[in-house]
Amino acid sequence: MFLRLLFGLLIFCNLSAWAQDRPNFLFIIADDQAPFDLKAYEPESSLQTPNLDRLAREGMVIDQAYHMGAWVSGVCTPSRHMIMSGRTLWHAPNRPGRDDNPNFDNPKMVPPNILENTLPAVFNRAGYDTMRTCKPGNSYAAANELFTVLKQADKRGGTHESGSGWHGAVFTRNPCRIIWPGILPTGKSWKKWKRCFSSKCACTMTLSGSGTSPMMD
């Protein structure tokens, strides 16, 4: 899947008396999200996301972070490695068995103890309860295993035990349907996205064009 934009939302929340001595941290990472989809970034957005809006109002929204690019054509894996390690693109670790980052074997650029300083490791040492859920693919697998609670879905769907499903499985459990009858049509351009609203869903998007992909309706 082509990742057009990686969106990271970091929110600091003081939500209850027992948490007053330290903030809570919530990372929400979405694939293929436009930069101004949420009201936290664009007040005139037509998308209705009341829970995210409330978190943004009560916490802090980080809106000056920019993606550095990737070692390869896709940005999924590098972006998640940068978030998990807190390091820039050329100082972040590779996936096991890969040498996409040309500096992967330079200890001054990518230190051998980098796993000890990843996001879950640092928060665990600080006494936090940490949790990761949902999509496992294209991520920093070794760091994922350090979360105190790890509930991940497989590629084709999820359960209450494994976490949320992703890709097509998301649409089967969502009253907001996306109709997508085709990938990039040969020799034709996509028609404009059409949005409609109802009481059951934020929006329904229709992408028209010829192709062989099944319609998700």
PyRosetta script that sets phi, psi and omega in degrees:
from pyrosetta import init, pose_from_sequence

init()
pose = pose_from_sequence("MFLRLLFGLLIFCNLSAWAQDRPNFLFIIADDQAPFDLKAYEPESSLQTPNLDRLAREGMVIDQAYHMGAWVSGVCTPSRHMIMSGRTLWHAPNRPGRDDNPNFDNPKMVPPNILENTLPAVFNRAGYDTMRTCKPGNSYAAANELFTVLKQADKRGGTHESGSGWHGAVFTRNPCRIIWPGILPTGKSWKKWKRCFSSKCACTMTLSGSGTSPMMD")
pose.set_psi(1, 130.8)
pose.set_omega(1, 178.5)
pose.set_phi(2, -74.5)
pose.set_psi(2, 124.7)
pose.set_omega(2, -179.1)
pose.set_phi(3, -95.8)
pose.set_psi(3, 103.1)
pose.set_omega(3, -177.1)
pose.set_phi(4, -73.9)
pose.set_psi(4, -36.2)
pose.set_omega(4, -176.8)
pose.set_phi(5, -153.7)
pose.set_psi(5, 131.0)
pose.set_omega(5, 171.8)
pose.set_phi(6, -98.4)
pose.set_psi(6, 124.5)
pose.set_omega(6, -177.0)
pose.set_phi(7, -111.9)
pose.set_psi(7, 122.6)
pose.set_omega(7, 177.2)
pose.set_phi(8, -114.6)
pose.set_psi(8, 123.5)
pose.set_omega(8, 179.2)
pose.set_phi(9, -113.9)
pose.set_psi(9, 115.2)
pose.set_omega(9, -179.2)
pose.set_phi(10, -110.7)
pose.set_psi(10, 120.3)
pose.set_omega(10, -175.2)
pose.set_phi(11, -124.5)
pose.set_psi(11, 130.8)
pose.set_omega(11, 175.2)
pose.set_phi(12, -100.4)
pose.set_psi(12, 122.4)
pose.set_omega(12, -175.8)
pose.set_phi(13, -127.1)
pose.set_psi(13, 137.1)
pose.set_omega(13, 167.6)
pose.set_phi(14, -114.1)
pose.set_psi(14, 93.1)
pose.set_omega(14, -167.6)
pose.set_phi(15, -102.6)
pose.set_psi(15, -17.7)
pose.set_omega(15, -176.6)
pose.set_phi(16, -151.1)
pose.set_psi(16, 165.9)
pose.set_omega(16, -175.0)
pose.set_phi(17, -63.0)
pose.set_psi(17, -37.1)
pose.set_omega(17, -177.0)
pose.set_phi(18, -71.5)
pose.set_psi(18, -13.5)
pose.set_omega(18, -178.5)
pose.set_phi(19, -107.0)
pose.set_psi(19, 12.9)
pose.set_omega(19, -174.9)
pose.set_phi(20, -67.5)
pose.set_psi(20, -24.4)
pose.set_omega(20, -176.4)
pose.set_phi(21, -81.9)
pose.set_psi(21, -10.7)
pose.set_omega(21, 179.7)
pose.set_phi(22, -154.1)
pose.set_psi(22, 147.7)
pose.set_omega(22, 180.0)
pose.set_phi(23, -79.6)
pose.set_psi(23, 158.2)
pose.set_omega(23, 169.9)
pose.set_phi(24, -94.8)
pose.set_psi(24, 146.2)
pose.set_omega(24, -179.0)
pose.set_phi(25, -119.4)
pose.set_psi(25, 130.4)
pose.set_omega(25, 178.3)
pose.set_phi(26, -130.1)
pose.set_psi(26, 119.8)
pose.set_omega(26, 175.4)
pose.set_phi(27, -104.4)
pose.set_psi(27, 123.5)
pose.set_omega(27, 174.8)
pose.set_phi(28, -116.9)
pose.set_psi(28, 115.8)
pose.set_omega(28, -176.7)
pose.set_phi(29, -116.7)
pose.set_psi(29, 122.2)
pose.set_omega(29, -177.1)
pose.set_phi(30, -121.7)
pose.set_psi(30, 142.4)
pose.set_omega(30, 173.9)
pose.set_phi(31, -85.0)
pose.set_psi(31, 146.6)
pose.set_omega(31, 168.8)
pose.set_phi(32, 56.6)
pose.set_psi(32, 42.8)
pose.set_omega(32, 178.1)
pose.set_phi(33, -106.0)
pose.set_psi(33, 133.3)
pose.set_omega(33, 178.4)
pose.set_phi(34, -71.0)
pose.set_psi(34, 152.7)
pose.set_omega(34, -174.0)
pose.set_phi(35, -65.3)
pose.set_psi(35, -21.6)
pose.set_omega(35, -176.3)
pose.set_phi(36, -121.3)
pose.set_psi(36, 30.8)
pose.set_omega(36, 178.8)
pose.set_phi(37, -69.9)
pose.set_psi(37, -35.4)
pose.set_omega(37, -174.4)
pose.set_phi(38, -94.8)
pose.set_psi(38, 148.2)
pose.set_omega(38, 179.7)
pose.set_phi(39, -65.7)
pose.set_psi(39, -22.2)
pose.set_omega(39, 177.7)
pose.set_phi(40, -61.9)
pose.set_psi(40, -26.9)
pose.set_omega(40, 179.8)
pose.set_phi(41, -107.1)
pose.set_psi(41, -28.1)
pose.set_omega(41, -179.7)
pose.set_phi(42, -139.0)
pose.set_psi(42, 98.2)
pose.set_omega(42, -176.5)
pose.set_phi(43, -56.0)
pose.set_psi(43, -25.1)
pose.set_omega(43, -178.2)
pose.set_phi(44, -88.2)
pose.set_psi(44, 4.0)
pose.set_omega(44, 179.7)
pose.set_phi(45, -59.0)
pose.set_psi(45, 140.2)
pose.set_omega(45, -179.6)
pose.set_phi(46, -85.5)
pose.set_psi(46, -8.1)
pose.set_omega(46, 179.6)
pose.set_phi(47, -74.5)
pose.set_psi(47, 137.5)
pose.set_omega(47, -178.8)
pose.set_phi(48, -101.4)
pose.set_psi(48, 106.7)
pose.set_omega(48, 179.5)
pose.set_phi(49, -130.9)
pose.set_psi(49, 71.2)
pose.set_omega(49, -172.8)
pose.set_phi(50, -61.4)
pose.set_psi(50, -36.4)
pose.set_omega(50, -179.0)
pose.set_phi(51, -69.1)
pose.set_psi(51, -43.4)
pose.set_omega(51, 176.9)
pose.set_phi(52, -65.9)
pose.set_psi(52, -37.0)
pose.set_omega(52, 178.3)
pose.set_phi(53, -62.7)
pose.set_psi(53, -41.1)
pose.set_omega(53, -179.7)
pose.set_phi(54, -66.3)
pose.set_psi(54, -42.7)
pose.set_omega(54, 177.6)
pose.set_phi(55, -60.5)
pose.set_psi(55, -40.2)
pose.set_omega(55, 180.0)
pose.set_phi(56, -66.5)
pose.set_psi(56, -40.4)
pose.set_omega(56, -179.8)
pose.set_phi(57, -65.8)
pose.set_psi(57, -38.9)
pose.set_omega(57, -175.0)
pose.set_phi(58, -87.1)
pose.set_psi(58, -10.7)
pose.set_omega(58, -177.8)
pose.set_phi(59, -123.4)
pose.set_psi(59, -137.5)
pose.set_omega(59, -178.9)
pose.set_phi(60, -134.1)
pose.set_psi(60, 133.9)
pose.set_omega(60, 178.1)
pose.set_phi(61, -105.8)
pose.set_psi(61, 126.6)
pose.set_omega(61, 177.1)
pose.set_phi(62, -91.3)
pose.set_psi(62, 113.9)
pose.set_omega(62, -174.6)
pose.set_phi(63, -125.6)
pose.set_psi(63, 18.2)
pose.set_omega(63, 179.6)
pose.set_phi(64, -124.3)
pose.set_psi(64, 32.0)
pose.set_omega(64, 177.3)
pose.set_phi(65, -103.8)
pose.set_psi(65, 137.5)
pose.set_omega(65, -176.8)
pose.set_phi(66, -128.4)
pose.set_psi(66, 141.8)
pose.set_omega(66, -179.2)
pose.set_phi(67, -73.2)
pose.set_psi(67, 135.7)
pose.set_omega(67, -175.9)
pose.set_phi(68, -84.9)
pose.set_psi(68, -11.4)
pose.set_omega(68, -175.7)
pose.set_phi(69, 113.0)
pose.set_psi(69, -153.3)
pose.set_omega(69, -174.6)
pose.set_phi(70, -153.6)
pose.set_psi(70, 164.5)
pose.set_omega(70, 174.9)
pose.set_phi(71, -78.0)
pose.set_psi(71, -28.4)
pose.set_omega(71, -176.1)
pose.set_phi(72, -126.4)
pose.set_psi(72, -167.9)
pose.set_omega(72, -175.6)
pose.set_phi(73, -67.8)
pose.set_psi(73, -37.1)
pose.set_omega(73, 179.8)
pose.set_phi(74, -88.7)
pose.set_psi(74, 149.3)
pose.set_omega(74, -178.9)
pose.set_phi(75, -105.9)
pose.set_psi(75, -0.3)
pose.set_omega(75, -175.5)
pose.set_phi(76, -57.9)
pose.set_psi(76, -61.4)
pose.set_omega(76, -174.9)
pose.set_phi(77, -63.8)
pose.set_psi(77, -49.5)
pose.set_omega(77, 180.0)
pose.set_phi(78, -58.3)
pose.set_psi(78, -40.5)
pose.set_omega(78, -177.6)
pose.set_phi(79, -64.4)
pose.set_psi(79, -40.2)
pose.set_omega(79, -179.4)
pose.set_phi(80, -73.4)
pose.set_psi(80, -32.6)
pose.set_omega(80, 174.7)
pose.set_phi(81, -66.0)
pose.set_psi(81, -37.2)
pose.set_omega(81, 178.8)
pose.set_phi(82, -67.0)
pose.set_psi(82, -41.4)
pose.set_omega(82, 179.1)
pose.set_phi(83, -64.6)
pose.set_psi(83, -45.4)
pose.set_omega(83, -176.1)
pose.set_phi(84, -70.3)
pose.set_psi(84, -33.2)
pose.set_omega(84, -176.9)
pose.set_phi(85, -96.1)
pose.set_psi(85, -17.0)
pose.set_omega(85, -177.1)
pose.set_phi(86, 69.7)
pose.set_psi(86, 22.8)
pose.set_omega(86, -175.9)
pose.set_phi(87, -118.7)
pose.set_psi(87, 158.6)
pose.set_omega(87, 179.1)
pose.set_phi(88, -72.1)
pose.set_psi(88, 170.3)
pose.set_omega(88, -173.5)
pose.set_phi(89, -53.0)
pose.set_psi(89, -47.3)
pose.set_omega(89, -174.4)
pose.set_phi(90, -84.8)
pose.set_psi(90, 3.3)
pose.set_omega(90, 176.3)
pose.set_phi(91, -118.7)
pose.set_psi(91, 8.4)
pose.set_omega(91, -178.0)
pose.set_phi(92, -95.0)
pose.set_psi(92, 154.1)
pose.set_omega(92, -177.7)
pose.set_phi(93, -75.8)
pose.set_psi(93, 161.1)
pose.set_omega(93, 175.6)
pose.set_phi(94, -88.0)
pose.set_psi(94, 169.1)
pose.set_omega(94, 165.8)
pose.set_phi(95, -72.6)
pose.set_psi(95, 152.8)
pose.set_omega(95, 179.8)
pose.set_phi(96, -56.2)
pose.set_psi(96, 133.1)
pose.set_omega(96, 177.5)
pose.set_phi(97, 79.0)
pose.set_psi(97, 4.3)
pose.set_omega(97, 180.0)
pose.set_phi(98, -116.1)
pose.set_psi(98, 152.0)
pose.set_omega(98, 177.4)
pose.set_phi(99, -128.1)
pose.set_psi(99, 41.7)
pose.set_omega(99, -178.5)
pose.set_phi(100, -61.3)
pose.set_psi(100, -43.2)
pose.set_omega(100, 177.6)
pose.set_phi(101, -79.0)
pose.set_psi(101, 116.8)
pose.set_omega(101, -177.5)
pose.set_phi(102, -63.7)
pose.set_psi(102, -13.3)
pose.set_omega(102, 179.8)
pose.set_phi(103, -98.9)
pose.set_psi(103, 11.8)
pose.set_omega(103, -171.5)
pose.set_phi(104, -60.1)
pose.set_psi(104, -28.9)
pose.set_omega(104, -177.2)
pose.set_phi(105, -103.1)
pose.set_psi(105, 15.0)
pose.set_omega(105, 177.5)
pose.set_phi(106, -101.3)
pose.set_psi(106, 106.8)
pose.set_omega(106, -175.4)
pose.set_phi(107, -63.1)
pose.set_psi(107, -21.1)
pose.set_omega(107, 177.6)
pose.set_phi(108, -76.4)
pose.set_psi(108, -25.7)
pose.set_omega(108, 179.5)
pose.set_phi(109, -93.3)
pose.set_psi(109, -43.3)
pose.set_omega(109, 179.7)
pose.set_phi(110, -126.4)
pose.set_psi(110, 90.8)
pose.set_omega(110, -175.0)
pose.set_phi(111, -63.0)
pose.set_psi(111, 146.9)
pose.set_omega(111, -177.2)
pose.set_phi(112, -65.8)
pose.set_psi(112, -22.4)
pose.set_omega(112, -179.4)
pose.set_phi(113, -95.7)
pose.set_psi(113, 23.7)
pose.set_omega(113, -174.6)
pose.set_phi(114, -60.7)
pose.set_psi(114, -32.2)
pose.set_omega(114, -178.1)
pose.set_phi(115, -62.7)
pose.set_psi(115, -30.8)
pose.set_omega(115, -179.1)
pose.set_phi(116, -69.4)
pose.set_psi(116, -14.3)
pose.set_omega(116, -176.9)
pose.set_phi(117, -118.7)
pose.set_psi(117, 22.7)
pose.set_omega(117, 175.5)
pose.set_phi(118, -79.9)
pose.set_psi(118, 168.2)
pose.set_omega(118, -174.3)
pose.set_phi(119, -52.2)
pose.set_psi(119, -53.6)
pose.set_omega(119, -178.6)
pose.set_phi(120, -64.9)
pose.set_psi(120, -36.5)
pose.set_omega(120, -179.3)
pose.set_phi(121, -64.1)
pose.set_psi(121, -43.6)
pose.set_omega(121, -179.3)
pose.set_phi(122, -66.0)
pose.set_psi(122, -44.0)
pose.set_omega(122, -179.7)
pose.set_phi(123, -69.4)
pose.set_psi(123, -35.9)
pose.set_omega(123, 176.7)
pose.set_phi(124, -61.4)
pose.set_psi(124, -44.4)
pose.set_omega(124, 179.8)
pose.set_phi(125, -65.3)
pose.set_psi(125, -26.9)
pose.set_omega(125, 179.6)
pose.set_phi(126, -82.9)
pose.set_psi(126, 1.0)
pose.set_omega(126, 176.8)
pose.set_phi(127, 91.1)
pose.set_psi(127, 11.0)
pose.set_omega(127, 178.7)
pose.set_phi(128, -81.4)
pose.set_psi(128, 152.8)
pose.set_omega(128, 163.6)
pose.set_phi(129, -89.3)
pose.set_psi(129, 126.2)
pose.set_omega(129, -176.0)
pose.set_phi(130, -116.2)
pose.set_psi(130, 147.7)
pose.set_omega(130, -178.9)
pose.set_phi(131, -146.1)
pose.set_psi(131, 142.1)
pose.set_omega(131, 173.4)
pose.set_phi(132, -130.4)
pose.set_psi(132, 136.6)
pose.set_omega(132, -179.7)
pose.set_phi(133, -143.8)
pose.set_psi(133, 162.6)
pose.set_omega(133, 175.6)
pose.set_phi(134, 87.1)
pose.set_psi(134, -137.4)
pose.set_omega(134, -164.2)
pose.set_phi(135, -63.0)
pose.set_psi(135, 123.2)
pose.set_omega(135, 179.7)
pose.set_phi(136, -92.9)
pose.set_psi(136, -19.3)
pose.set_omega(136, -171.1)
pose.set_phi(137, -73.5)
pose.set_psi(137, 155.7)
pose.set_omega(137, 175.3)
pose.set_phi(138, 55.9)
pose.set_psi(138, 37.1)
pose.set_omega(138, -177.1)
pose.set_phi(139, -128.4)
pose.set_psi(139, -175.6)
pose.set_omega(139, -178.0)
pose.set_phi(140, -88.6)
pose.set_psi(140, 87.0)
pose.set_omega(140, -170.7)
pose.set_phi(141, -59.0)
pose.set_psi(141, -42.8)
pose.set_omega(141, -177.9)
pose.set_phi(142, -63.1)
pose.set_psi(142, -39.8)
pose.set_omega(142, 178.3)
pose.set_phi(143, -71.2)
pose.set_psi(143, -34.2)
pose.set_omega(143, 179.0)
pose.set_phi(144, -57.3)
pose.set_psi(144, -36.4)
pose.set_omega(144, -176.8)
pose.set_phi(145, -68.6)
pose.set_psi(145, -11.2)
pose.set_omega(145, -177.3)
pose.set_phi(146, -87.4)
pose.set_psi(146, -10.8)
pose.set_omega(146, 177.9)
pose.set_phi(147, -65.7)
pose.set_psi(147, 142.7)
pose.set_omega(147, -179.0)
pose.set_phi(148, -68.1)
pose.set_psi(148, -30.5)
pose.set_omega(148, 174.7)
pose.set_phi(149, -125.8)
pose.set_psi(149, 125.1)
pose.set_omega(149, -177.7)
pose.set_phi(150, -130.9)
pose.set_psi(150, 110.0)
pose.set_omega(150, 178.8)
pose.set_phi(151, -127.9)
pose.set_psi(151, 103.6)
pose.set_omega(151, -175.8)
pose.set_phi(152, -117.6)
pose.set_psi(152, 145.0)
pose.set_omega(152, 176.3)
pose.set_phi(153, -89.0)
pose.set_psi(153, 156.3)
pose.set_omega(153, 172.8)
pose.set_phi(154, -83.3)
pose.set_psi(154, 178.2)
pose.set_omega(154, -172.1)
pose.set_phi(155, -67.3)
pose.set_psi(155, -25.3)
pose.set_omega(155, -173.8)
pose.set_phi(156, -100.7)
pose.set_psi(156, 1.0)
pose.set_omega(156, 179.5)
pose.set_phi(157, 156.8)
pose.set_psi(157, -179.2)
pose.set_omega(157, -177.7)
pose.set_phi(158, -148.5)
pose.set_psi(158, 169.1)
pose.set_omega(158, 176.9)
pose.set_phi(159, -128.0)
pose.set_psi(159, 178.8)
pose.set_omega(159, 176.4)
pose.set_phi(160, -64.1)
pose.set_psi(160, -26.2)
pose.set_omega(160, -179.4)
pose.set_phi(161, -82.8)
pose.set_psi(161, -38.4)
pose.set_omega(161, -174.3)
pose.set_phi(162, -91.0)
pose.set_psi(162, -13.6)
pose.set_omega(162, -177.4)
pose.set_phi(163, 105.5)
pose.set_psi(163, -177.9)
pose.set_omega(163, -175.0)
pose.set_phi(164, -69.3)
pose.set_psi(164, 146.5)
pose.set_omega(164, 173.4)
pose.set_phi(165, -78.5)
pose.set_psi(165, 172.0)
pose.set_omega(165, 179.3)
pose.set_phi(166, -147.8)
pose.set_psi(166, -179.0)
pose.set_omega(166, -170.7)
pose.set_phi(167, 57.0)
pose.set_psi(167, -137.0)
pose.set_omega(167, -174.3)
pose.set_phi(168, -62.3)
pose.set_psi(168, -27.5)
pose.set_omega(168, -177.1)
pose.set_phi(169, -62.9)
pose.set_psi(169, -26.2)
pose.set_omega(169, -179.8)
pose.set_phi(170, -61.4)
pose.set_psi(170, -39.9)
pose.set_omega(170, -173.6)
pose.set_phi(171, -72.8)
pose.set_psi(171, -26.7)
pose.set_omega(171, -178.7)
pose.set_phi(172, -70.3)
pose.set_psi(172, -19.3)
pose.set_omega(172, -179.3)
pose.set_phi(173, -111.2)
pose.set_psi(173, 11.4)
pose.set_omega(173, -175.7)
pose.set_phi(174, -117.6)
pose.set_psi(174, 125.5)
pose.set_omega(174, 178.9)
pose.set_phi(175, -65.4)
pose.set_psi(175, -14.9)
pose.set_omega(175, 176.8)
pose.set_phi(176, -90.4)
pose.set_psi(176, 107.8)
pose.set_omega(176, -175.2)
pose.set_phi(177, -93.5)
pose.set_psi(177, 146.5)
pose.set_omega(177, 173.2)
pose.set_phi(178, -112.8)
pose.set_psi(178, 120.9)
pose.set_omega(178, 179.2)
pose.set_phi(179, -96.8)
pose.set_psi(179, 118.2)
pose.set_omega(179, -173.2)
pose.set_phi(180, -137.4)
pose.set_psi(180, 78.0)
pose.set_omega(180, -174.5)
pose.set_phi(181, -84.1)
pose.set_psi(181, 59.0)
pose.set_omega(181, 174.4)
pose.set_phi(182, 142.3)
pose.set_psi(182, 154.2)
pose.set_omega(182, 173.2)
pose.set_phi(183, -88.8)
pose.set_psi(183, -154.5)
pose.set_omega(183, -176.8)
pose.set_phi(184, -61.7)
pose.set_psi(184, 112.6)
pose.set_omega(184, -177.9)
pose.set_phi(185, -69.2)
pose.set_psi(185, 134.8)
pose.set_omega(185, -178.3)
pose.set_phi(186, -66.9)
pose.set_psi(186, 124.3)
pose.set_omega(186, 177.1)
pose.set_phi(187, 74.1)
pose.set_psi(187, 3.8)
pose.set_omega(187, -179.3)
pose.set_phi(188, -130.6)
pose.set_psi(188, 155.2)
pose.set_omega(188, 176.1)
pose.set_phi(189, -101.1)
pose.set_psi(189, 153.3)
pose.set_omega(189, 178.0)
pose.set_phi(190, -67.1)
pose.set_psi(190, 145.1)
pose.set_omega(190, 172.6)
pose.set_phi(191, -75.6)
pose.set_psi(191, 165.6)
pose.set_omega(191, -177.9)
pose.set_phi(192, -64.3)
pose.set_psi(192, 149.5)
pose.set_omega(192, 176.6)
pose.set_phi(193, -71.5)
pose.set_psi(193, 134.3)
pose.set_omega(193, 179.5)
pose.set_phi(194, -108.9)
pose.set_psi(194, 130.4)
pose.set_omega(194, -178.6)
pose.set_phi(195, -114.6)
pose.set_psi(195, 136.8)
pose.set_omega(195, 173.7)
pose.set_phi(196, -138.3)
pose.set_psi(196, 156.1)
pose.set_omega(196, -173.5)
pose.set_phi(197, -124.7)
pose.set_psi(197, 147.3)
pose.set_omega(197, 175.6)
pose.set_phi(198, -143.2)
pose.set_psi(198, 178.2)
pose.set_omega(198, -179.7)
pose.set_phi(199, -75.9)
pose.set_psi(199, -11.4)
pose.set_omega(199, -175.2)
pose.set_phi(200, -99.9)
pose.set_psi(200, -18.8)
pose.set_omega(200, -175.8)
pose.set_phi(201, -147.5)
pose.set_psi(201, 160.5)
pose.set_omega(201, -179.3)
pose.set_phi(202, -69.2)
pose.set_psi(202, -47.2)
pose.set_omega(202, 178.9)
pose.set_phi(203, -163.6)
pose.set_psi(203, 157.3)
pose.set_omega(203, 173.2)
pose.set_phi(204, -120.9)
pose.set_psi(204, 125.1)
pose.set_omega(204, -177.4)
pose.set_phi(205, -111.7)
pose.set_psi(205, 133.9)
pose.set_omega(205, 178.9)
pose.set_phi(206, -115.9)
pose.set_psi(206, 122.4)
pose.set_omega(206, 178.1)
pose.set_phi(207, -115.6)
pose.set_psi(207, 111.4)
pose.set_omega(207, -174.0)
pose.set_phi(208, -95.9)
pose.set_psi(208, 153.2)
pose.set_omega(208, 178.5)
pose.set_phi(209, 154.3)
pose.set_psi(209, 163.1)
pose.set_omega(209, 179.2)
pose.set_phi(210, -84.0)
pose.set_psi(210, 159.2)
pose.set_omega(210, 179.6)
pose.set_phi(211, 160.3)
pose.set_psi(211, -174.9)
pose.set_omega(211, -175.0)
pose.set_phi(212, -115.3)
pose.set_psi(212, -1.8)
pose.set_omega(212, -179.2)
pose.set_phi(213, -69.8)
pose.set_psi(213, 144.5)
pose.set_omega(213, 178.8)
pose.set_phi(214, -67.1)
pose.set_psi(214, 149.1)
pose.set_omega(214, 178.4)
pose.set_phi(215, -81.4)
pose.set_psi(215, 131.0)
pose.set_omega(215, 176.4)
pose.set_phi(216, -99.0)
pose.set_psi(216, 103.1)
pose.set_omega(216, -172.7)
pose.set_phi(217, -129.7)
pose.dump_pdb("model.pdb")
